[in-house]
Amino acid sequence: MLVSVALVIIVGLLLGSLAQKVKLPSLIGLLFTGIILGPYCLNLLSSNFLDISSDLRTIALIVILTRAGLALDLADLKKVGRPAVLMCFVPALFEIVGTVILAPTLLHISISEALLLGSVIAAVSPAVVVPRMIRLMREGYGVKKRVPQIILAGASVDDVFVLVLFTAFLGLNEGGNFSAVQLTSIPIAILSGASLGFLLGYLLVQFFNRIHIRDSIKVLLMLAISFLLMGMETSLKSVFPFSGMLAVMSLSLMIFRQKRPLAERLSVKFNKIWIIAEIFLFVLVGASVDLSYAVAAGVWPIVLLILISLFRMLGVYVSLLHTNLTFKERVFCMMSYLPKATVQAAIGAIPLSLGLASGEIILTVAVLSILLTAPIGAWLMDRYYSVLLENG
C-alpha cells in the first residue's frame, strides 16, 4: 500500500503540474494519474489501497465542505439578496430537470436513475470556481455589483443543496421505488443536519473560548466531529432523515459567524490539508473509470452533458432576472457555473460501489463532466473576466 501511496503522490504532482503548464486545472492531471495507474490501465495500485478509496473520498468531501463553511459569510447572501439565494438552487434544479428529460432516452436509464445522475453532475466545482472568485475580488473585477460574491455564495450553497438531493435520490434507487412521499425526507434532512451542525459549532466556539488549545488540535477535533456526523447519517438512514454533509458545513459556518478570526486561521489549516486530499480524491476517481466502458458508451454521454449545460445556463439567467447586472455580467455568471469537478469526484463512484445497475454509466458521465467542463469553464473565466466585468 505504501508504494501505491507514493505513486499517487509523485505521479499526481507531476501530471498536475504539467496540466497547469498548459493552462488546465491540475485536477485534470490528477484524473489521468488515476486512469493510468488504475486497474483498467497499468494496474499499479494495490487492491488494499483501492478498497479504502470510498473512505478517502469521504474524508476529502468533509474537507471541501469545511473549507466552504469557514470562508462563506452568510451576511453576503443578505447583502446580495434574491439573486444569490436563487443561484443556490435554481441552476442545479434546471440541470436535474434537463437530465430527467433527456437521460432516459439518450442513456436508456429509468427516471429515478436519471434523478440520481442529475444530482451527481449538477454541482458547481468549488475547486475551480472559488479561487478564481477570490482573485476577482482581490483585483477589483465585478466587485461594484458583487458579481464574485454572488457566484461564490451561490456556488458554495449549491454544492450542499445538490449533495442533500443526491443522498435522497440514492436512497430512492437503493429501495427500488420512486415515491413522492419519500421526497419529504429532503427538507427534514436539511433541517436536522443544519440544526445539529449549528448547535455543535456554537458549542465548539464556547469550548475554544474557555479551553486554550493549538489551532492544529482544533482542526483534529473538528475532523473527528465531522467523521461522527457523517457516520450518523449512515446509522440513521433507515430511521430518520439526516444530512451529515450539511451538518459538517453548518458547524464551520457557525464558527465563522461566532468567531471570524478563528475561522480564518482554521481555514488556512484546512487549505493545507486540501492539498493532499485533492490528490487522493481525483486520482482515486480516475482509478475507478473503466475506459472500455466509457468508449462503449459512445457519444451520447457527451451529447447529454452539452444539452444539460444549456439547461444550467438558462437556470443562471433566470436567477439573475430583474437585477442590475448587464448582459455581459450575466454571461460571465453563466460561464462561472459550468465547471464540474470536486463534488463529482467525491460522489461519482458511490452508486457503482453500492452495486447499482446504473453505477457505471453514472461514473462515466461524472468523469466526462469533469474532463469537459472543468478545463473549458476555467479557460472561459480566465480569458474573459477582464472583458465581461468592470474593474471597480
C-alpha positions as CSV (number, residue, x, y, z in Angstrom):
1,M,0.0,0.0,0.0
2,L,2.9,2.4,0.8
3,V,4.1,2.0,-2.8
4,S,0.7,2.9,-4.1
5,V,0.5,6.0,-1.9
6,A,3.9,7.1,-3.2
7,L,3.0,6.6,-6.8
8,V,-0.3,8.5,-6.3
9,I,1.6,11.5,-4.8
10,I,4.6,11.6,-7.1
11,V,2.8,10.9,-10.4
12,G,-0.2,13.1,-9.4
13,L,2.0,16.1,-8.6
14,L,3.9,15.6,-11.9
15,L,0.9,15.3,-14.1
16,G,-1.0,18.0,-12.1
17,S,1.9,20.5,-12.7
18,L,2.0,19.5,-16.4
19,A,-1.7,20.3,-16.7
20,Q,-1.2,23.7,-15.1
21,K,1.6,24.5,-17.6
22,V,-0.8,24.1,-20.5
23,K,-3.4,26.3,-18.7
24,L,-5.6,23.5,-17.4
25,P,-6.7,22.8,-13.9
26,S,-4.4,20.5,-12.0
27,L,-7.3,18.1,-11.3
28,I,-7.2,17.0,-15.0
29,G,-3.7,15.7,-14.5
30,L,-4.8,14.0,-11.3
31,L,-7.7,12.3,-13.0
32,F,-5.3,11.0,-15.7
33,T,-3.0,9.8,-13.0
34,G,-5.7,7.6,-11.6
35,I,-6.7,6.3,-15.0
36,I,-3.0,5.4,-15.9
37,L,-2.2,3.8,-12.5
38,G,-5.6,2.2,-12.0
39,P,-6.7,-1.4,-12.6
40,Y,-8.0,-0.7,-16.1
41,C,-4.6,0.5,-17.4
42,L,-1.2,-0.2,-15.8
43,N,-2.8,-1.7,-12.6
44,L,-0.1,-0.4,-10.3
45,L,-2.3,0.4,-7.3
46,S,-2.7,-2.3,-4.7
47,S,-6.1,-3.8,-4.0
48,N,-5.9,-2.9,-0.3
49,F,-5.4,0.8,-1.2
50,L,-8.3,0.7,-3.6
51,D,-10.5,-1.0,-1.0
52,I,-10.3,2.2,1.2
53,S,-10.9,4.6,-1.6
54,S,-14.5,5.2,-0.6
55,D,-13.4,6.3,2.9
56,L,-10.7,8.5,1.5
57,R,-13.2,10.2,-0.8
58,T,-15.5,10.9,2.2
59,I,-12.6,12.5,4.1
60,A,-11.9,14.7,1.1
61,L,-15.6,15.7,0.9
62,I,-15.5,16.7,4.6
63,V,-12.5,18.9,3.9
64,I,-14.4,20.5,0.9
65,L,-17.5,21.3,3.0
66,T,-15.5,22.6,6.0
67,R,-13.4,24.9,3.8
68,A,-16.6,26.3,2.2
69,G,-18.2,26.9,5.6
70,L,-15.1,28.6,7.0
71,A,-15.0,31.0,4.0
72,L,-18.7,31.8,3.5
73,D,-20.2,34.9,5.1
74,L,-23.9,34.5,5.4
75,A,-24.2,38.3,5.6
76,D,-23.0,38.4,2.0
77,L,-26.1,36.4,1.0
78,K,-28.3,39.0,2.7
79,K,-26.4,41.9,1.1
80,V,-26.6,40.4,-2.4
81,G,-30.2,39.4,-1.9
82,R,-32.5,37.4,-4.1
83,P,-30.1,36.6,-6.9
84,A,-27.6,34.9,-4.6
85,V,-30.3,32.9,-2.9
86,L,-31.7,31.8,-6.3
87,M,-28.2,30.9,-7.6
88,C,-28.0,28.4,-4.6
89,F,-30.5,26.0,-6.1
90,V,-32.3,27.2,-9.4
91,P,-29.4,26.3,-11.8
92,A,-29.0,22.9,-10.2
93,L,-32.7,22.2,-10.4
94,F,-32.8,23.3,-14.1
95,E,-29.9,20.9,-14.8
96,I,-31.5,18.0,-12.9
97,V,-34.8,18.6,-14.8
98,G,-32.9,18.6,-18.1
99,T,-31.3,15.3,-17.1
100,V,-34.6,13.7,-16.2
101,I,-36.0,14.8,-19.6
102,L,-33.0,13.7,-21.7
103,A,-31.1,10.9,-20.0
104,P,-33.8,8.1,-20.1
105,T,-33.8,8.5,-23.9
106,L,-30.1,9.0,-24.5
107,L,-28.7,6.6,-21.9
108,H,-31.6,4.2,-21.5
109,I,-32.0,4.6,-17.8
110,S,-35.0,5.0,-15.6
111,I,-36.4,8.3,-14.2
112,S,-35.2,7.5,-10.7
113,E,-31.7,6.7,-12.1
114,A,-31.8,10.0,-14.1
115,L,-32.6,11.9,-10.9
116,L,-29.6,10.3,-9.3
117,L,-27.4,11.1,-12.3
118,G,-28.7,14.7,-12.3
119,S,-27.8,15.1,-8.7
120,V,-24.3,13.8,-9.3
121,I,-23.4,16.1,-12.2
122,A,-25.4,19.3,-11.1
123,A,-23.0,20.7,-8.6
124,V,-20.5,23.6,-9.4
125,S,-16.9,22.8,-8.6
126,P,-15.5,24.9,-5.7
127,A,-12.0,23.7,-6.6
128,V,-12.3,25.6,-9.9
129,V,-14.6,28.5,-9.1
130,V,-13.7,29.6,-5.6
131,P,-10.0,30.5,-6.2
132,R,-11.0,32.5,-9.3
133,M,-13.7,34.5,-7.5
134,I,-11.3,35.3,-4.7
135,R,-8.8,36.6,-7.3
136,L,-11.5,38.7,-9.0
137,M,-12.4,40.3,-5.6
138,R,-8.7,41.0,-5.0
139,E,-8.2,42.6,-8.4
140,G,-11.5,44.5,-8.2
141,Y,-13.4,43.0,-11.2
142,G,-17.1,42.9,-10.8
143,V,-17.0,44.0,-7.1
144,K,-19.1,47.1,-7.7
145,K,-22.2,44.9,-8.4
146,R,-20.9,42.0,-6.2
147,V,-20.7,39.6,-9.1
148,P,-17.9,37.4,-7.5
149,Q,-19.8,37.4,-4.2
150,I,-23.0,36.2,-5.9
151,I,-21.1,33.4,-7.6
152,L,-19.1,32.5,-4.5
153,A,-22.0,32.3,-2.1
154,G,-24.3,30.7,-4.6
155,A,-21.8,28.0,-5.7
156,S,-20.9,27.1,-2.1
157,V,-24.5,26.5,-1.1
158,D,-25.3,24.9,-4.4
159,D,-23.0,22.1,-3.6
160,V,-24.7,21.4,-0.3
161,F,-28.1,21.5,-1.9
162,V,-27.1,19.0,-4.6
163,L,-25.4,16.7,-2.1
164,V,-28.6,16.6,0.0
165,L,-30.6,15.7,-3.1
166,F,-28.0,13.1,-4.0
167,T,-28.5,11.4,-0.6
168,A,-32.2,11.4,-1.1
169,F,-32.1,10.1,-4.7
170,L,-29.6,7.4,-3.7
171,G,-32.0,6.1,-1.1
172,L,-34.7,6.0,-3.7
173,N,-32.6,3.9,-6.1
174,E,-31.4,1.6,-3.3
175,G,-35.0,1.0,-2.3
176,G,-36.1,0.4,-5.9
177,N,-39.2,2.5,-5.6
178,F,-39.8,6.1,-6.5
179,S,-42.4,7.8,-4.2
180,A,-43.2,11.5,-3.9
181,V,-43.7,10.8,-0.2
182,Q,-40.0,9.9,0.2
183,L,-39.0,13.3,-1.2
184,T,-40.4,14.8,2.1
185,S,-37.2,13.5,3.7
186,I,-35.2,16.2,1.9
187,P,-36.4,19.2,4.0
188,I,-36.3,17.1,7.1
189,A,-32.7,16.1,6.4
190,I,-31.8,19.7,5.7
191,L,-33.3,21.0,8.9
192,S,-32.0,18.2,11.1
193,G,-28.5,18.4,9.7
194,A,-28.3,22.2,9.8
195,S,-29.7,22.4,13.3
196,L,-27.3,19.9,14.8
197,G,-24.3,21.4,12.9
198,F,-25.1,24.9,14.1
199,L,-25.5,23.7,17.7
200,L,-22.2,21.8,17.6
201,G,-20.5,24.8,16.0
202,Y,-21.8,27.1,18.8
203,L,-20.7,24.6,21.5
204,L,-17.2,24.3,19.9
205,V,-16.7,28.0,19.9
206,Q,-17.7,28.2,23.6
207,F,-15.3,25.4,24.3
208,F,-12.5,27.1,22.4
209,N,-13.1,30.3,24.3
210,R,-12.7,28.6,27.6
211,I,-10.0,26.0,26.8
212,H,-6.9,27.2,25.2
213,I,-5.6,24.6,22.6
214,R,-3.5,24.9,19.5
215,D,-5.2,25.5,16.2
216,S,-3.9,22.2,14.9
217,I,-5.7,20.4,17.7
218,K,-8.9,22.3,16.9
219,V,-8.6,21.1,13.3
220,L,-8.3,17.5,14.5
221,L,-11.3,17.9,16.8
222,M,-13.4,19.4,14.0
223,L,-12.4,16.5,11.7
224,A,-13.3,13.9,14.4
225,I,-16.7,15.5,15.0
226,S,-17.3,15.7,11.2
227,F,-16.5,12.0,10.9
228,L,-19.1,11.2,13.6
229,L,-21.7,13.4,11.8
230,M,-21.1,11.5,8.6
231,G,-21.3,8.2,10.5
232,M,-24.6,9.4,12.0
233,E,-26.1,9.8,8.5
234,T,-25.3,6.2,7.7
235,S,-26.6,4.9,11.1
236,L,-29.8,6.9,10.9
237,K,-30.6,6.2,7.2
238,S,-33.4,3.7,7.9
239,V,-34.7,5.6,10.9
240,F,-34.6,9.4,10.5
241,P,-33.6,11.7,7.6
242,F,-30.3,13.4,8.5
243,S,-27.7,15.2,6.3
244,G,-24.3,14.6,7.7
245,M,-22.8,16.7,4.9
246,L,-25.0,19.7,5.7
247,A,-24.2,19.3,9.4
248,V,-20.5,19.4,8.7
249,M,-20.8,22.6,6.7
250,S,-23.2,24.2,9.2
251,L,-20.7,23.5,12.0
252,S,-18.0,25.5,10.2
253,L,-20.5,28.2,9.2
254,M,-21.3,28.8,12.9
255,I,-17.6,29.0,13.8
256,F,-17.2,31.7,11.1
257,R,-20.3,33.6,12.4
258,Q,-19.3,33.4,16.0
259,K,-15.5,33.9,15.8
260,R,-14.3,35.0,12.4
261,P,-10.6,35.4,13.2
262,L,-10.5,31.8,14.4
263,A,-12.4,30.7,11.3
264,E,-9.8,32.4,9.1
265,R,-6.9,30.7,10.9
266,L,-8.6,27.3,10.7
267,S,-9.3,27.9,7.0
268,V,-5.6,28.2,6.4
269,K,-5.0,24.9,8.1
270,F,-7.8,23.2,6.1
271,N,-6.4,24.7,2.8
272,K,-3.1,22.8,3.6
273,I,-5.0,19.6,4.2
274,W,-6.8,20.1,0.9
275,I,-3.5,19.9,-1.0
276,I,-3.1,16.2,-0.2
277,A,-6.9,15.5,0.0
278,E,-7.3,16.8,-3.6
279,I,-4.6,14.5,-4.9
280,F,-6.2,11.3,-3.5
281,L,-9.7,12.4,-4.3
282,F,-9.2,12.9,-8.1
283,V,-6.7,10.1,-8.5
284,L,-9.0,7.6,-6.9
285,V,-11.9,8.7,-9.1
286,G,-9.7,8.3,-12.2
287,A,-8.7,4.8,-11.0
288,S,-12.4,3.9,-10.8
289,V,-13.0,4.6,-14.5
290,D,-13.3,1.6,-16.9
291,L,-12.1,3.1,-20.1
292,S,-13.5,0.3,-22.2
293,Y,-17.0,1.0,-20.8
294,A,-16.5,4.8,-21.4
295,V,-15.6,4.1,-25.0
296,A,-18.6,1.7,-25.4
297,A,-20.9,4.3,-24.1
298,G,-20.2,6.3,-27.3
299,V,-21.0,10.0,-27.8
300,W,-24.4,10.1,-26.0
301,P,-23.0,11.0,-22.6
302,I,-21.2,13.9,-24.2
303,V,-24.3,14.9,-26.1
304,L,-26.2,14.8,-22.8
305,L,-23.6,17.0,-21.0
306,I,-23.8,19.6,-23.7
307,L,-27.6,19.8,-23.7
308,I,-27.9,19.9,-19.9
309,S,-25.3,22.6,-19.7
310,L,-27.7,24.7,-21.7
311,F,-30.4,24.0,-19.1
312,R,-28.0,25.1,-16.4
313,M,-27.1,28.4,-18.1
314,L,-30.8,29.0,-18.6
315,G,-31.2,28.5,-14.8
316,V,-28.5,31.0,-14.1
317,Y,-30.1,33.5,-16.4
318,V,-33.5,33.1,-14.8
319,S,-31.9,33.6,-11.3
320,L,-30.4,36.9,-12.4
321,L,-33.6,38.4,-13.9
322,H,-34.7,41.8,-12.6
323,T,-31.2,42.6,-11.4
324,N,-28.9,45.5,-12.3
325,L,-26.4,43.2,-13.9
326,T,-25.5,43.9,-17.6
327,F,-25.8,41.2,-20.3
328,K,-22.0,40.7,-20.2
329,E,-22.0,40.2,-16.4
330,R,-24.8,37.6,-16.7
331,V,-22.8,35.8,-19.4
332,F,-19.8,35.7,-17.1
333,C,-22.1,34.2,-14.3
334,M,-23.3,31.5,-16.8
335,M,-19.6,30.7,-17.6
336,S,-18.7,30.5,-14.0
337,Y,-21.4,27.9,-13.3
338,L,-20.1,25.5,-15.9
339,P,-17.1,23.8,-14.2
340,K,-17.8,20.5,-12.5
341,A,-15.1,18.6,-10.6
342,T,-14.9,18.4,-6.8
343,V,-18.3,17.0,-5.9
344,Q,-18.5,14.8,-9.0
345,A,-15.1,13.3,-7.9
346,A,-16.4,12.8,-4.4
347,I,-19.7,11.1,-5.1
348,G,-19.5,9.9,-8.8
349,A,-18.3,6.4,-7.8
350,I,-20.7,5.9,-4.9
351,P,-23.5,4.3,-7.0
352,L,-21.1,1.9,-8.6
353,S,-19.6,1.0,-5.2
354,L,-23.1,0.2,-3.9
355,G,-23.7,-2.1,-6.9
356,L,-26.5,-0.1,-8.6
357,A,-27.2,-1.2,-12.1
358,S,-26.6,2.4,-13.4
359,G,-23.4,2.8,-11.4
360,E,-21.0,2.5,-14.4
361,I,-22.8,4.9,-16.6
362,I,-23.2,7.4,-13.8
363,L,-19.5,7.3,-13.0
364,T,-18.6,7.6,-16.7
365,V,-20.8,10.7,-17.2
366,A,-19.4,12.2,-13.9
367,V,-15.8,11.8,-15.1
368,L,-16.6,13.1,-18.6
369,S,-18.3,16.1,-17.0
370,I,-15.0,16.8,-15.2
371,L,-12.8,16.3,-18.2
372,L,-15.0,18.5,-20.4
373,T,-16.4,21.3,-18.2
374,A,-13.6,21.9,-15.7
375,P,-10.9,23.0,-18.3
376,I,-13.5,24.8,-20.5
377,G,-15.1,26.7,-17.6
378,A,-11.7,27.6,-16.1
379,W,-10.4,28.8,-19.5
380,L,-13.5,30.9,-20.2
381,M,-13.3,32.6,-16.8
382,D,-9.6,33.3,-17.1
383,R,-9.8,34.5,-20.7
384,Y,-12.9,36.7,-20.5
385,Y,-13.3,38.1,-16.9
386,S,-11.4,41.3,-17.8
387,V,-13.7,41.7,-20.9
388,L,-17.1,41.0,-19.3
389,L,-16.6,42.6,-15.9
390,E,-16.0,46.2,-14.9
391,N,-12.9,46.9,-12.8
392,G,-14.1,48.8,-9.8
